[in-house]
Amino acid sequence: MSTGLKVLKFGSSVLERPEDYRRVAAEVGAEVENGHKVVAVVSAMGRTTDELLEAVDVVTQTPPHSLLVSLLATGEEASVALLSMALAAKGLRAAEFTPAELPVYTRGPLEDAEPVRVDTERIMDALASADAVVVPGFLGMDETGVPSLLGRGGSDLTALFLGRVLGAEVRLVKDFDGIYPQDPRLVPEAAPFRFLSWEGVNRIGGDVVQAKAVDYAKRYQLGFRVTALGGTGTWVGPLAGTTPIPARQVG
């Protein structure tokens, strides 16, 4: 189902420094100019999450779960605010939500949970008067109100979950334009795959996309795209017999 709505996920590798929020805002703006509404899912900036975890290790080896999640959430919440400011500076109408304002309800282990429910009407109501909605990835809340996490790399899962429940196209924006047969940092001449199955991503893509998120997409038959800013990248989903081959070999 296509609604003209796009879910774009921007990870920490894309949001490495403050100036990157302007580049991401331009990407959202390009989608808006093409007639789309956007739900932007953001991770914390750069190494924020790692730095917070390193600080916790110095303080205690047994942090209370609720305090740990509350601490980590500050990174995503700051990222939501920064991107919302960057969008406003470009003249785009943005609505932003904290995890408390728009909880993604989860089930399963609190530090490796799975999303099951969100208030989609609230998102669509916000989009009625806004160009984009900005939400944090990675964070959730179980049905009893206890904060939860979707596992490392969980912003990918947030985006795919929102794409499913909103009937939206999903694009996971990374620092490289798609999924490659070799690490493009080590093999600069490597070309990205144009198409990959879900199994192919987990087999070839390594940790480019959270494995749990790929499994979620396969379970619900969700296609999605992995790209860089402004790129076309790799389509992930049912191949209908297409052999996944690198883009430079596609005739």
PADOSE-693818 format. One line per 3 residues: their letters; for each residue x, y, z of N, C-alpha, C. Coordinates in steps of 0.05 Angstrom, whole numbers, always signed. Layout:
A) X:Y:Z:X:Y:Z:X:Y:Z  ...
END
This chain:
MST) +17:-24:+0:+0:+0:+0:+18:+25:+0  +13:+43:-19:+28:+68:-21:+11:+91:-12  +20:+107:+5:+4:+130:+15:+17:+157:+8
GLK) +38:+157:-8:+53:+181:-13:+70:+189:+11  +71:+172:+30:+87:+177:+55:+113:+161:+54  +134:+174:+63:+160:+160:+64:+171:+161:+92
VLK) +182:+138:+100:+197:+137:+126:+226:+137:+119  +241:+156:+128:+270:+158:+124:+284:+156:+150  +302:+137:+152:+318:+134:+176:+346:+144:+172
FGS) +355:+161:+191:+382:+172:+190:+397:+163:+215  +418:+147:+210:+433:+136:+232:+456:+154:+241  +470:+144:+261:+492:+160:+273:+515:+164:+253
SVL) +518:+146:+234:+540:+149:+214:+533:+172:+194  +508:+179:+192:+499:+201:+175:+498:+227:+191  +492:+225:+217:+490:+248:+235:+515:+248:+253
ERP) +538:+251:+241:+563:+250:+256:+569:+276:+270  +561:+299:+259:+568:+325:+270:+545:+344:+265  +544:+367:+279:+521:+385:+276:+515:+393:+248
EDY) +535:+399:+231:+529:+408:+204:+514:+387:+187  +516:+361:+196:+503:+340:+181:+472:+343:+183  +462:+356:+204:+433:+359:+206:+423:+377:+183
RRV) +439:+395:+174:+430:+412:+151:+428:+395:+126  +447:+377:+122:+447:+359:+98:+423:+341:+99  +417:+330:+123:+394:+313:+126:+368:+328:+121
AAE) +367:+353:+131:+343:+370:+127:+339:+374:+97  +361:+378:+82:+359:+381:+53:+348:+356:+40  +355:+333:+50:+345:+308:+39:+315:+305:+44
VGA) +306:+312:+68:+278:+312:+74:+263:+333:+56  +276:+356:+53:+264:+377:+36:+260:+368:+7  +279:+352:-3:+277:+342:-30:+253:+324:-33
EVE) +248:+307:-13:+225:+289:-14:+199:+306:-13  +199:+326:+4:+175:+344:+6:+170:+358:-21  +191:+367:-34:+188:+381:-60:+177:+362:-81
NGH) +182:+336:-77:+171:+315:-96:+143:+306:-88  +131:+320:-69:+103:+314:-62:+99:+294:-40  +120:+287:-25:+117:+267:-4:+115:+280:+24
KVV) +101:+267:+41:+104:+273:+70:+125:+254:+80  +139:+262:+102:+162:+246:+111:+160:+242:+141  +165:+217:+149:+170:+211:+177:+200:+205:+179
AVV) +214:+223:+193:+243:+220:+196:+250:+207:+223  +263:+184:+222:+271:+169:+245:+301:+175:+250  +309:+184:+273:+336:+192:+277:+349:+177:+300
SAM) +375:+172:+296:+392:+161:+318:+406:+184:+331  +420:+178:+353:+436:+198:+366:+459:+207:+348  +470:+230:+353:+492:+240:+337:+518:+225:+342
GRT) +531:+217:+320:+558:+206:+322:+561:+184:+342  +580:+187:+360:+587:+167:+381:+572:+172:+407  +551:+188:+406:+538:+196:+431:+530:+171:+448
TDE) +517:+152:+435:+508:+128:+450:+532:+113:+462  +553:+109:+446:+577:+95:+456:+589:+111:+480  +590:+137:+477:+602:+153:+498:+586:+152:+524
LLE) +560:+151:+521:+543:+149:+545:+547:+122:+558  +549:+101:+542:+553:+74:+553:+580:+72:+567  +600:+85:+554:+627:+85:+567:+626:+100:+594
AVD) +611:+121:+595:+608:+136:+621:+594:+119:+642  +574:+104:+633:+560:+86:+652:+580:+65:+663  +597:+54:+645:+616:+33:+654:+635:+44:+676
VVT) +641:+70:+674:+658:+82:+694:+644:+85:+721  +618:+90:+719:+602:+96:+743:+594:+70:+757  +584:+50:+741:+574:+26:+753:+573:+3:+732
QTP) +576:-21:+741:+573:-44:+724:+545:-55:+724  +528:-45:+742:+500:-55:+744:+481:-32:+744  +479:-17:+722:+460:+6:+722:+431:-3:+723
PHS) +414:+10:+738:+386:+4:+737:+375:+9:+708  +359:-10:+699:+351:-9:+671:+337:+17:+664  +318:+26:+681:+303:+50:+674:+321:+74:+672
LLV) +342:+76:+689:+360:+99:+688:+378:+97:+663  +386:+73:+656:+402:+69:+632:+387:+78:+607  +362:+69:+604:+347:+77:+581:+342:+107:+581
SLL) +336:+118:+604:+331:+147:+606:+356:+163:+597  +380:+153:+605:+405:+166:+597:+409:+164:+567  +406:+139:+556:+411:+136:+527:+391:+152:+511
ATG) +366:+155:+521:+346:+169:+506:+353:+199:+502  +371:+209:+519:+378:+238:+515:+392:+242:+488  +407:+222:+479:+420:+225:+453:+400:+227:+430
EEA) +380:+209:+430:+360:+209:+409:+343:+235:+411  +336:+243:+435:+319:+266:+438:+334:+291:+429  +360:+293:+434:+375:+316:+424:+375:+316:+393
SVA) +377:+292:+381:+378:+290:+352:+351:+298:+340  +329:+291:+353:+303:+299:+344:+301:+330:+343  +311:+342:+365:+309:+371:+367:+327:+385:+346
LLS) +351:+374:+342:+369:+386:+322:+358:+384:+294  +348:+361:+287:+337:+359:+259:+312:+376:+256  +296:+378:+276:+272:+395:+275:+280:+424:+271
MAL) +301:+433:+285:+311:+460:+281:+322:+464:+253  +336:+445:+242:+347:+447:+215:+325:+448:+194  +304:+433:+199:+281:+433:+180:+267:+461:+181
AAK) +263:+471:+205:+251:+497:+208:+268:+519:+194  +294:+516:+196:+312:+536:+184:+310:+535:+153  +301:+513:+142:+297:+510:+113:+269:+518:+105
GLR) +253:+527:+125:+225:+534:+118:+206:+511:+117  +214:+488:+127:+196:+465:+127:+181:+463:+153  +156:+455:+152:+139:+451:+176:+145:+424:+187
AAE) +155:+423:+212:+161:+397:+224:+147:+395:+251  +139:+370:+257:+128:+364:+283:+146:+343:+295  +154:+346:+320:+173:+328:+332:+160:+315:+357
FTP) +168:+290:+362:+157:+275:+385:+180:+263:+401  +178:+264:+427:+195:+250:+445:+184:+222:+449  +200:+204:+461:+189:+177:+466:+165:+177:+484
AEL) +164:+196:+503:+141:+198:+521:+116:+207:+506  +120:+225:+487:+97:+236:+472:+86:+217:+452  +103:+200:+440:+94:+181:+420:+109:+154:+425
PVY) +100:+140:+446:+114:+115:+453:+110:+93:+432  +131:+79:+426:+129:+55:+410:+127:+32:+429  +104:+20:+431:+100:-2:+451:+113:-27:+441
TRG) +125:-42:+460:+141:-65:+453:+134:-89:+470  +144:-112:+461:+143:-137:+477:+170:-150:+476  +175:-168:+495:+200:-182:+495:+220:-169:+514
PLE) +245:-178:+513:+266:-168:+531:+269:-138:+530  +272:-125:+553:+272:-96:+554:+295:-83:+539  +317:-98:+536:+340:-86:+522:+343:-96:+494
DAE) +324:-113:+485:+324:-124:+458:+295:-130:+449  +278:-110:+452:+250:-113:+449:+242:-111:+419  +216:-118:+414:+205:-116:+387:+181:-98:+388
PVR) +179:-79:+369:+156:-61:+368:+131:-75:+360  +108:-67:+373:+83:-79:+366:+60:-59:+361  +63:-35:+372:+41:-16:+370:+50:+12:+373
VDT) +38:+31:+358:+43:+59:+361:+17:+74:+353  +14:+98:+362:-10:+114:+355:-7:+126:+327  -15:+111:+307:-12:+120:+279:-29:+145:+274
ERI) -52:+146:+287:-70:+169:+282:-56:+195:+291  -41:+194:+312:-27:+218:+321:-6:+227:+301  +7:+207:+289:+27:+214:+268:+13:+227:+244
MDA) -8:+215:+235:-22:+225:+211:-35:+252:+217  -46:+256:+241:-57:+282:+248:-35:+303:+247  -11:+297:+257:+11:+316:+256:+18:+323:+227
LAS) +18:+302:+210:+26:+306:+182:+5:+322:+166  -19:+324:+177:-40:+339:+163:-32:+369:+161  -16:+378:+180:-8:+407:+180:+22:+410:+179
ADA) +37:+388:+175:+66:+390:+175:+77:+375:+151  +101:+383:+142:+114:+369:+120:+127:+343:+130  +136:+344:+155:+151:+321:+165:+146:+318:+195
VVV) +148:+293:+203:+147:+286:+232:+175:+274:+239  +186:+283:+260:+213:+273:+269:+209:+257:+295  +219:+232:+295:+216:+215:+318:+242:+201:+324
PGF) +247:+193:+349:+271:+179:+355:+269:+149:+348  +291:+138:+339:+293:+109:+335:+303:+96:+361  +303:+69:+360:+317:+53:+381:+302:+50:+407
LGM) +284:+69:+413:+271:+70:+440:+243:+61:+438  +234:+48:+460:+207:+38:+462:+197:+39:+491  +174:+26:+494:+162:+24:+521:+145:-1:+522
DET) +149:-18:+542:+133:-42:+542:+104:-35:+552  +86:-55:+550:+58:-50:+555:+53:-42:+584  +72:-46:+602:+68:-38:+630:+79:-10:+635
GVP) +91:+3:+614:+101:+30:+618:+131:+31:+624  +145:+8:+623:+174:+8:+629:+189:+14:+603  +208:+33:+603:+223:+39:+579:+238:+15:+569
SLL) +240:+13:+542:+253:-10:+530:+271:+0:+507  +288:-18:+497:+306:-13:+475:+302:-34:+454  +307:-27:+429:+303:-46:+406:+329:-59:+398
GRG) +349:-58:+415:+375:-70:+409:+393:-51:+393  +419:-57:+393:+437:-39:+379:+430:-39:+349  +430:-15:+338:+421:-12:+310:+391:-12:+308
GSD) +377:-8:+330:+348:-11:+331:+333:+10:+316  +346:+32:+308:+332:+52:+292:+323:+41:+265  +338:+22:+254:+329:+8:+230:+302:-6:+235
LTA) +300:-19:+258:+275:-33:+264:+252:-13:+268  +258:+9:+282:+237:+30:+285:+226:+38:+258  +244:+44:+239:+236:+53:+213:+219:+32:+198
LFL) +227:+8:+199:+212:-13:+185:+185:-18:+198  +185:-17:+224:+159:-20:+238:+140:+3:+230  +150:+28:+230:+133:+50:+223:+124:+48:+194
GRV) +142:+40:+177:+134:+36:+149:+112:+16:+146  +113:-6:+161:+92:-26:+160:+65:-15:+170  +65:-3:+194:+39:+5:+205:+27:+30:+192
LGA) +45:+46:+178:+35:+70:+164:+30:+65:+134  +38:+42:+124:+36:+36:+96:+54:+54:+79  +78:+59:+89:+96:+78:+76:+120:+64:+64
EVR) +132:+78:+44:+158:+69:+34:+180:+74:+55  +200:+57:+56:+221:+59:+76:+248:+61:+62  +263:+81:+71:+291:+84:+61:+309:+87:+86
LVK) +328:+69:+88:+348:+71:+109:+373:+85:+98  +378:+109:+108:+399:+125:+97:+425:+120:+114  +445:+111:+100:+471:+103:+112:+493:+121:+101
DFD) +518:+114:+109:+541:+130:+100:+551:+120:+73  +542:+97:+63:+549:+87:+36:+524:+82:+21  +525:+84:-5:+501:+83:-22:+494:+54:-28
GIY) +484:+40:-8:+474:+13:-12:+491:-8:+2  +487:-33:-6:+501:-55:+6:+520:-66:-15  +545:-71:-7:+567:-78:-26:+577:-106:-22
PQD) +587:-119:-43:+599:-145:-40:+625:-145:-23  +639:-122:-23:+662:-119:-6:+659:-92:+9  +674:-90:+30:+674:-65:+45:+685:-42:+28
PRL) +668:-22:+21:+677:-1:+2:+699:+16:+14  +703:+15:+40:+726:+30:+52:+752:+16:+45  +751:-10:+42:+775:-26:+35:+778:-30:+5
VPE) +755:-31:-9:+755:-36:-38:+740:-14:-51  +753:+9:-56:+739:+33:-66:+725:+28:-93  +735:+9:-109:+722:+4:-135:+698:-13:-133
AAP) +691:-23:-109:+668:-40:-106:+642:-25:-113  +623:-39:-127:+597:-28:-134:+576:-40:-117  +555:-24:-109:+534:-35:-93:+516:-54:-108
FRF) +503:-72:-94:+482:-88:-106:+458:-70:-112  +445:-76:-134:+420:-62:-139:+396:-75:-125  +397:-102:-123:+376:-117:-111:+388:-138:-92
LSW) +376:-142:-70:+384:-164:-52:+359:-175:-38  +358:-200:-33:+338:-212:-16:+344:-205:+13  +324:-209:+30:+329:-205:+59:+351:-223:+69
EGV) +351:-248:+59:+372:-267:+67:+399:-257:+58  +400:-246:+34:+425:-236:+23:+437:-213:+39  +419:-196:+50:+429:-174:+67:+443:-185:+91
NRI) +431:-203:+105:+443:-214:+129:+468:-230:+123  +469:-242:+99:+492:-258:+92:+515:-241:+82  +509:-221:+65:+529:-205:+52:+533:-178:+66
GGD) +511:-167:+76:+512:-139:+86:+525:-135:+113  +531:-158:+127:+543:-155:+153:+525:-140:+172  +536:-118:+183:+521:-102:+203:+511:-76:+190
VVQ) +509:-75:+164:+499:-50:+151:+470:-44:+160  +454:-65:+161:+427:-63:+171:+424:-82:+195  +411:-73:+216:+407:-91:+239:+394:-117:+231
AKA) +407:-139:+238:+397:-166:+229:+368:-170:+239  +362:-162:+263:+334:-165:+273:+314:-150:+256  +323:-126:+247:+305:-110:+229:+301:-124:+202
VDY) +322:-136:+191:+319:-150:+166:+300:-174:+170  +303:-189:+192:+285:-211:+197:+256:-202:+200  +252:-178:+213:+225:-167:+215:+214:-161:+188
AKR) +230:-149:+170:+221:-142:+143:+214:-167:+128  +229:-188:+131:+223:-213:+117:+197:-225:+127  +193:-224:+154:+169:-236:+165:+144:-222:+154
YQL) +145:-196:+151:+122:-181:+141:+123:-174:+112  +143:-186:+98:+146:-182:+69:+148:-152:+62  +165:-138:+76:+169:-110:+72:+194:-105:+55
GFR) +190:-92:+33:+213:-83:+17:+222:-56:+27  +248:-51:+24:+259:-25:+33:+285:-19:+17  +293:+5:+19:+317:+13:+4:+339:+23:+24
VTA) +364:+16:+18:+387:+25:+33:+403:+43:+15  +406:+68:+23:+420:+88:+6:+437:+106:+23  +453:+122:+9:+466:+145:+21:+449:+169:+16
LGG) +456:+192:+27:+441:+217:+21:+442:+222:-9  +418:+226:-21:+416:+231:-49:+421:+208:-67  +425:+184:-56:+431:+160:-72:+407:+143:-79
TGT) +413:+122:-95:+392:+103:-102:+396:+76:-89  +422:+69:-84:+428:+47:-67:+418:+20:-75  +411:+4:-55:+403:-24:-58:+374:-28:-49
WVG) +358:-41:-67:+331:-49:-59:+332:-76:-46  +320:-79:-23:+319:-104:-8:+290:-114:-7  +286:-139:-15:+259:-149:-14:+257:-173:-32
PLA) +232:-180:-39:+227:-203:-57:+240:-198:-84  +254:-218:-94:+269:-214:-119:+254:-225:-143  +234:-242:-139:+218:-254:-160:+236:-267:-181
GTT) +256:-281:-171:+274:-296:-189:+298:-280:-198  +300:-254:-191:+322:-238:-200:+347:-246:-184  +369:-251:-198:+394:-257:-184:+407:-231:-174
PIP) +413:-230:-148:+426:-206:-138:+454:-203:-148  +460:-182:-163:+486:-178:-174:+494:-149:-171  +520:-143:-170:+528:-115:-166:+517:-97:-188
ARQ) +512:-71:-181:+500:-52:-199:+517:-49:-225  +543:-49:-222:+560:-44:-246:+558:-67:-266  +547:-90:-258:+544:-113:-276:+516:-115:-287
VG) +498:-98:-278:+471:-98:-289:+470:-85:-316  +461:-99:-336:+462:-87:-363:+438:-69:-368
END
